[in-house]
Amino acid sequence: MPNSSITTRSVVGSIVSPFVMPLVRLQQTARSYDMASLRADSMAGLTVSFVAVPQAMAYALIAGVPAQYGLYTIIIQCIVGTVFGAHPLLSPGPINTQSLLTASIVSALVAPGNPEMFLSLVLALTLIKGVVQILMSEVRLGQLVKFVSTPVIIGFTAGAAMLIAAGQISNFFGFDAPRIEGTWPGIVGIVQRMLPHIAEGISMPAIFIGGFALAVVIGSRKLSKLIPGPLIAVLASAGVVFVLGLTHDEHLTLFAPIEAALPGVLVPHIDLHVFDQLIVGATALALLGMLEAYSIGRAITAKRGGTISANDELFSQGVINLISSFFMCIPGSGSFSRSALNEFSGAKTCFSGLANAVFVLLIVLLIKDVVPYIPKTAIAAVLFVVAYGLIDFKFVAKVYRANKFDFMVFIATFLATLFLPLAYAVFVGVGINIALYLRTTAQLRMHEIIHHPDTDQFHERPYEDDPSSKDIVFMQLDGDLYFALADELHVRLGEMGRSAAKVLVLRIKRTHSIDSSAMNVIEQFVTDMHRQGKHVLFTGVQPGIYQTMKGYGLVKLVGEENVFKASNQTFNASHMAMRHARELIEIGSEEGLVTADAGYGKWSYNI
């Protein structure tokens, strides 16, 4: 009964602890908070808010929902992130790739012309994504970041940039391209929606205002990173629309009025008929969000020092999305541009996120009456610049010159993002990385160790079978031995078993795990060697590997005296193993079984 009580407490503790620790961190930050930190965080929050407002509106447009929901998301997620954020300077909220993926997922589930259902599923997706991220963190799936290489991230981001830019062409040029049923996914579907409507007429006012906004954004970026070019461009474009009286231009699409600056409380409705598809989409969003948030946190940590845990980041993103889903928020994640600007602007603590939320709310209250004059062509111009910035041309050029395989991984992910449903493209990227990992690890690294007696130095070389001259073969196995290597291990060991060698010494100091498949191959090999009157010795055996071998019965099969554990002195266990190998050769020679010859030409195995 006491053991059961302890187990229950430990389980409850493991569930509650991730929710409590952020509160403890927040309390510690608040205790040491001073006026200098307040000034720094307030200035950073104000600076980021100038970028956050047009971004939130733009990313809501990408997600296919009214602008106010993007603004709600930036406000609420920054507030929740202040409490539960794993990294104090990471700025959560709507981001381009999450919004693009959200629109891709929900568009496949809702018929065109049903915006209420579309919005309902988007909000439900936020809730499900949050739950999925929390569950993934509980089973330590944050480690999945190890299986996603930079070429895949760059490939997906570049593909998403192309989709974002292509999706805004109609808004920029002032013609309508509504969703229609039966279109292909990705870039092909965007072209299908646009082609029938281009002939209806391109709006010159839209092109003029869009070009003006584009010039303002690009010009401000060249002058200073701190100039809020997107916000200036959007507000100036609204001023042009108002002054020129273009509010009724049929080719100039404007934003709908913001009904309320703050969201109400709303429990998301989950449609069970499409729940399985929402789960798949939410998982893709969770994986992508984890990669983005972890990458941003790692970049900031590299500048400021400290550590970051992928699992902690996954949990915090899950809590942020879960809580914000009840306040009419769309799926969000960490924003690289806003987080980098937050750090660049001198933010000190997590309270910079709270300051950001407050200033965004104030700006929304100030410009609420201006929103109906904001043309979508101006937001399209902002998104063109955002899309261009998402493509890392320098990295692509480096990979092309240096590693053709990585370049092919980039191309495959890029094309999958362009032409497949976006949720599948995320899984394609992860699948490519796992395949890449298996390709790298599923190569048996096995070398012969040679000793130079005159210099007492060692070197490794590929194994060269010479049955006429070697009685002892000393081999080095590198890396973990698992099922993918079992067949090759069987072949390589079999070759040595059929050679003239009477003793095989296997050094496994660089091996940290052996699974049952590899263990079974080794067991069969040792048994076969014993049938031939030969011996197998293991040296450099780490404690964990020794316990695995002992539990499998391999230590008993080989013989305790033939297993030499690793020591702190380099090659000490190998010296002992080779002495024992020569003793076995001498014993065999006396019994008339083998001819004692532990040399190999001018080389000696005195290791």
N, C-alpha and C positions, 0 to 999 in steps of 0.2 A: 504493500500500500504506500509506504513512504517513497519508494522508487517511482511509482505511478504519479504521485504528487509532484515530485521533482521534475519528471518528464513533462507534465502538464504546464508547470511554471516556465520551463525552458522554452516550450513551444510558444506559449503566450508572449514570453519576453522577446522571442525572435520576431514575432509579428508586430508587437507594440513599439519596440526599440527604434525602428526606422522613422516612426512618426514622432517620437519623443526627442530624439537627438537633434533635429533641426531647431526645436524650441529651445533646447539647452544652448545651442550655438547662438541663437538670436538673443537670448538673455545675456550671454557673455559679451556679445558685441554691444548691446545696449549699455551695459555697465561701464564699458571703457569709452563710450561715445563722448565726443567733445565738440566744441564749436568749430574747430578746424575741420573735423570730419563732416560736420553738417554743411559747412560752406562748400567743401569739395564735392560732396554727394549731390547737393542742390544744383550746383553749376553743371555737373555731369548730367543729371536728370533733365535739366532744362535743355541742354544741347541735344541730347538724344531725342527728346520729345519733338523737336523741329523736324527730325528725320522720320520719327515713328508715325506721325499723323498721316502724311501722304503714303507711306509704305502700307499702313494698315488699310487704308482705302483701296490701294492698288491690289493688295493681296486678297481682299474680300472680292474684288472684281474678278480676279483669277479663279477664286473658289466658286464663283457663280452666285454669290449672295449679296444683299445690299451693303453699302459701305459701312453702315453703323455697326455691323457685326464684327468687322475687322477692328474698329475702334474699341468696341466692348472687350475684345480679346486682348488687345494690348494693355488696357487698363486693368482688367481683372487678373490676367496672368502675371503681370508685373507685381501686383499686390501679393498674390499667393506665392510667387517666386521669392519675394522678400523673406517669407517665413520658411518655405520648404526647399528653396534652391540649393543644390549641392555646391555650386560655385557662386560666390557673392557678386561677381561682376558680370555674370552671364545674363543677357537680356532676353527673356522669353516673350512669346507672342506669335502672331501670324508671320509666316515666312513664305517665300515664293514656292519652294518645292513642295512643302506640305499642302499649300493651297491648290497647287496644280494637281497633285495626287488626289486630294479630296474631291475636286471637280471630276476627275477621271473616274473615280470609284462610284460616286453618286449618279453621275450622268448615265452610267450603264444600268441603273436600277429604277430611274424615274423617267417617264415619258415626257417629251417636250411640252411646254405649256402648263406645267404644274409646279409653280415656284414654291407653294406652301409645303408640298411633300418634299421637294428638293431641300428646302431649309431644314425641315424636320429631320431628315436623314443625316444632314451635315452635323447638326447638333448631337444626334445620337452617336455619330461616328466619333465625336470628341470624347464622349463618355466611355465608349467601348475601347477606344485607344488608350485612355488613361488606365482602365482596368487591366488591359493586356500588358501595358508597360510595368505596372506594379507586380503582376504575376510573374512576368519574365525576370524581374529583379529578384523575386523571392527564390527562384530556382537558379539564380546566378547566371542568367543568359547575357549579362553585360559582357561576358568574355567573348561574345560573338564578334566584337569589334576587331579581335585579332585576325579574323578570317576575311576581313574586307580590306583590300589593298587600296592604295592611293589611286592607281589607274581606274579602278571601278568607280570610286567616288567622283573623280574628275570626269569620267565618261558619262555617268548619270547626270551630274550637274550640267555638263555641256549640252546633253540632250534636252534636259529640262529648260535650259536657256533658250534653245531653238524653239521649243514648243511655246514658251511664254511669249517670245517675240512674234512668232507666227500667229498666235491667238489674238494679238493686239493690232494686227494689220487693219482689220475692218474698222476698229475704233479710231485708229489714227487717220484713215482716209475717209471716214464718215459714211460708210455703208453698213447695212445690217447683215449679220451672218448668224441667224438663230440656230439653235440645236435642232437637228432633224433625226428621225429614227432611221436605222439601217446604215449609218455611216461607219466607216472603218475606224479603228483606234488610231491615236497618235497623229502624226503630221498629215497623213493621208485624209483623215477625217476632217481636219481643219481646212484643208484645200477643198474637200467636197462641199463643206458648208459655205465657203466663200465664193466659189466659181459662179453659182447661179445668180449672185447678187451684185457682182462687180459692175455688170452692164447697167444696173439701175442708176448708176451715177456716183461719181466720187465728189465729195463736198470740198470745194475750194476753201471755205471758211475753216473747215476741220483741219485741212492740211496746213493752212496759215497758222492757226492757233497751236497745232501740234508741233510745227516747225519752230515756232517761237518758244514753246515750252522746252523743246529739245535743246535749243541754243542756250537757254537760261541754265538748265541743269548741267550741260557740258562746260559752259563757261565758268560757272561757280566752282565746279570740281577742280578746274585748272588754277583758280585763284587760291582757294583754301578748302581743306576738308571740313572746316568748322562753319562754312557758309551753308545755311539750309537751302540749297538750290532747289530741291524738289518742292519744298513748301512754298518758296517764292514763286516758282513756275506755276504751281497749281493755283495759288491765290491771284497771281497776275493774269492768268488765263481766265479765271472767273471774272476779273475786272474788265477784261476785253469783251467778254460775252455780255456783261451788263451794259457797258458803255455803247457798244454797237447794236444793242437790242437784238441779240441772236437767240434769245430764249425760246423762240418759236420756230427756229430753223429745223425743218424736218430731217435734215442730214447731219445735225449736230446733236449727239446724244448727251444728255446731262444726267447728273446723279440725282436720285430721288432725295427728298428732304429727310433729315434725320429726325425720327419721331421722338427720341429721348436720348439725352446725353449719357445716362446711366442705364444699364440693363435691369430688367426685373428678374425675379427668381422663377425658373421654369424647369420642371423635371422633364428631361428629354424622353420622347416617345420612341420606343424601339419596336419596329415592325418585325414580328417574328417570321414573316414570309421571306424576308431578305436577310435575316439575322446571320445565316452562314456566310453570305457574301460580304456582309459588313465586318464579320470577324476576320476574313481574309484581308480585306482592305485595311482594317485597323492594325493588323499584324505588320503589313507593309509600312504603314505610317509609323508604327512603333519602332521598327528596325531603322528606318530612314531617320527618324527623329533622334534615336539613340546615337547614330553615327554623327549627325550634325552637331548635337549638343556636346558630345564627348570631344569631337575635333576642336570645337571652339574653346571649350574649357582647357584642353591640352595646350592650345596656342597661347592663351592668356597666362596659364600657369608657367609656361616656358619663359615668359617675360618677367613675371612677378615672383616666381619661386613657388614651392609647395608641391602638393600632389593632388591628383584627381582620380577618382574611381569610376570606371564605366558603369558599374552596378549602382553606385550611389546616384549617378547622374540619371540613369534609367528610372530609378525609383522616384526621384524628385520630379522628373518630367511627367511621370505617371500621375502623381498626386496633383500637379498643376493642372493637367488636362482633366482629371476626374472632377476636381472641385469647380473649375471654370465652366464645365459643361452644364452646370445648374444655373449659370448666369448668361446663357445665350451666347456662348463663345464657340468659335470654329477651332479645329485642331491646330495646335501651335507647337513650337519648339524653340530652341535657342537661335537667335539671329546673329549671324557672324558680323554683319555690318553694324548693327546697333551695339553689340557687345564690344566690338573693337573700338567704336566711337566712345563708348562708356569708359573703357580703360584709358583711351587716348585723352579724354577730357579730365582725367584725374580722379575718377571715382575711388573711394576708399573702402566702402563697406556695401553690404547688401541693401542698405537703406537708399542707395542711389536708384534702385528699382522702384521703390515706393515714391521717390521724388519724380521719377519718370512718369508714373501713373498719374500723380497729382497734376503735373504740368500738361500731360496729354488731355486730361479732363478739362482743365482750364482753357486750353486751346480750342477744344471741341465746343465748349460753351460760347467762346468768342466768335467762332466761324460757323456756328450752327446755321445761321441764316444765309451764309454765303454758299453752303454746299449745293443748293439747287442750281447755282450758276456755274458749278465746276464741270467743264466738258470732259468726257471720257477720253477724248483725244489727248488731253494734257497728261492724264494718268498713263495712257499708252506710251507717250514720249518718255515718261519717267521709267516705265517698265522696259523700254528698249535699252536704256542706259544700264539698268539693273541686269538685264539679260546679257549684255556685252561683258559686264564685269564678272559674270559667273564663269565665263570660259577662260581657263588658265592656258593661254596660248604658249607661254614659255615652257610650262611643264610638258605639254604635248610635244613640243619640238625637242626637248631634252630626251624624252622617252623614245621618240622616233629614232634619234641618233644613237642612243645607248643600248636599248633593249627592245628588240623587235617583238618578243613574246609579250612583254607588258603593253606594247603599243597595240597588239592584236586584242588584248583584253580590254583596253580602252575603247577600241573601235567596236568590239562586240557589244559592250555595255551601252555605248553611245547609240548604236543602231537599234538595240532592243528598246531603249527609251523612246526613240523616235517613232518606231513602228508597232510596238506591242502595247497592250493596255499597261498603263504606268505601274500598277500594282505588281504585275508580273515582271516588269523590268527590274524592280528592286530585288525580287527573288532570283532573277537571272544573274544579277550582279553578285549576290551572295553565293549562288551556285558556282559561278565562274571562280570566285575566290577559293571556295572549298576545293574545287577541282585543281586549282593552282597549288594549293597547300598540299594536297595528296600527291600531286605530280612531283613536288619537291621532296616530300618526306618518304615517298614510296620508292626510293632509290637506295639500295643497300650500299652503305659505305664500308668497305672492308679492305684493309691494307695489311701487307706483311711488314713486320717490324724487323729492321736489320741493325746490328750493333757493330760499330767500328772499334775493335779492341785497341788500336794504336792511339786513338783520340778519346776513347770512352764516350763517343757521341752516338746518337741514334738517328735513324731516319726511316720514313715510311716509303713504301713503293708498292705498286700493284703486285699481286700474288702471281708468281711465275712457277708453274709446276715443272719440276725436274725430277722424275721418279728415281733417277740413278744416283742422286747425291744427297738427298735430305731425309734424315730420320726424324727430325723435330721441325715442326712448322709453327711459327709464332705469329698469330694474326691479331689485328686490332679491329674491333667492331665499334662503329660510331653511330650515335643517334638511338632513338627508341626503336625497339623491335616490336612490330605489331602486325596484324593480319594482312595488311597490304604488302608486306615484305616476306610473308611466309613462303610463297612459291620460290622466289629468288634465293632465299636463305636455304631452302631445301636443295636447290640445284648446286649452289656454291659449296655447301658443306659436303654434299655427295661427291663432288669432284675431289675434294681433299681426302675424303674417306677412301676413294679408289686409288689414291696416290701411294707412293712408297713410304710415306711418313708413318712412323709408329706411334708418335705422340703429337697431338695437336694442342697447343696452348692458345686459349682464347682470352684476350684482354678486353674486358667490358667496362672499364672505368668510366668511359664517356657515354655509357648507356644508363639511362635513368628509369626506364620501365620496359618490361617484357610482358606482352599479353599471352593468353593461353594458346593462341594459334602458333605463335613463335616458339613458345615453350614446348608445345607438342612436337614441332619439327626438331628441336634440339634433343628432346627425349628419344625420338626415333634414331637420330644420328648417333647419339651416345651408345644406345643399345646395339646398333650395327657395328660400331667401332669395337665394342667389347666382344662381339661374336668373332671378330677378326683377330682378337688378341691385342688390340691397340688401346691406347689411353687418350682420354680427353681431360685437360686441366683448365680451370677457370681462374683468372687472376684479375686484380683490381676490382673485386666485387664490392659494390656499395652496400651499406646495411639494408636499405629497402629492397634491393634486388636479391640480396641473400635470403631475406625472409620470404620473398615470392618464390624463389627456387626451392627453398625448404618446404614451403607449404605445398608445392606441386609435386614434391618427392624427388626432385632432380638432384639435390644435394646427396641424398641417400644413394641414388643410382650412380652418380659420379664417384662418390666417396668423399667423406669430410676432409680427408687428407689431401684431396686433389682440388680443393677450393681455397683460394688465397684471397683474403679480404683486402680491400684498399687501405692504404695507410697514408699519412701525411708526407712521407718521404717519397719523392718521385722514383718510380720503377722499383721500389723496395720489394713489393709483392711479386713483381716480375722476376727479380733476381732469385727469389725463393722458389718460384714456380719452375724456372729453368734449371735450377740445381736439382729439384725433384724430378724433372723430366729426364735429365742425364742419368740420375740414379735408376729410373725405370728402364732406360735403354741398357745400362750396364747389367741390371738384373736379368733382363730379357736375353742379353748376349751370353751371360753365364748359363742360362737355361737352354741356349741354342735356338732362341726364337728370332732374334734380330741381330744385325750387325751394328755395333756402336759407332755412330758417326753423327755428331751433333753440329757439324760444320757445313758450310755451303761455300765451296771454293775458298776464297781468301776471307770470306766473312765468318764471323763467329757469333754464336747465340749466347754469349756470356752476359745476359741481361737480367 
